[in-house]
Amino acid sequence: MENTFEIFLAAAPGLEEVLAEEVGALGFGPLEAVPGGVSFQGGWPEVWRANLALRGAGRVLARIGGFPVFHLAQLDKRARKFPWGDVLRTDVPVKVEVTCRRSKIYHAGAASERIVRAITEELGAPVADDAPVRVLARIEDNFCGFSVDTSGEALHKRGHKEAVGKAPMRETLAALFLRQCGYDGAEPVVDPMCGSGTFPIEAAEWSVGLMPGRSRAFAFEKFAGFDAEAFAAMRGPSDLADGPVRFYGFDRDAGAIRMSQANAARAGVSALAQFNCQPISALEPPEGPKGLVMVNPPYGGRIGNKKLLYGLYGSLGQVLKERFAGWRVGIVTSEAGLAKATGLPFAPQGAPVSFGGLKVRLFRTGPLR
């Protein structure tokens, strides 16, 4: 396999450009935002670093090669000659997933059988449905391209959040919404309805440079040629963060506050993030510099009766207008009408983002007057 190849970073549709900003800021590239993610050229060290360091990517795929193919016998022959041993190990089970579009080979099951046979008979690697390594074959316009999923579990699973509420915000989405609101790690963040604490914890980790993937394992650790020593040096320390409290989460549910505190402790940011049980009406800005209020309130899709939520959004807007002059606000909701009920002066909306079967949008303001 080539020393460099295409690396594809999956993003929630609607947030590709925001992920591209993060990827560029971390020095990857040249890069291209494409539907569903961001693409750039790199090698295995870039794959490791992307998994470790990117806050907004959902997973990292390595495009390991491919060939033109017009019928199953040709697929069988060419798949047997493919250099599987450059990436896959004979002692690690593999799962093969195939999609076919606009091609003479249109039966994904038959194509999968040929590729599985090539891997098991030519390389000798076992195949299993629950395998830790996934090979993704995409047959499109009569070209069969192979990728490997280098992440394993989706990257929002940082390894810190054991406790979650009813509709938790994914860490990867939270990071991209924070970035969209102009957050750069330097200012305080307040979440008045924090649930399991995702926004304050993500902001706190970002502020002290803790790598999001520091505590978890990745599929690429089971690839052929993986250099454990080089990766350990890249992973670096994961010490407890220290510093003044700058990240605040509030919720009227005492159980949510306990969850947030436990999640912050596992992430090593307890010293930076403070969580208290209180209603919206008790919300006050913390002492010190102004920053960002970031909130993912209920929006009636899965939680809450939508009619009752108008009053909640109205109260939130009133408190923020009266007490948070100079602060910016970001609200994630699926309902433009609920956002409007806050009475806040929102900038033009961005693209809708797919989240848990819903289309949500980020509504954001400049500094409140």
Disulfide bonds with the S-S distance in Angstrom:
none
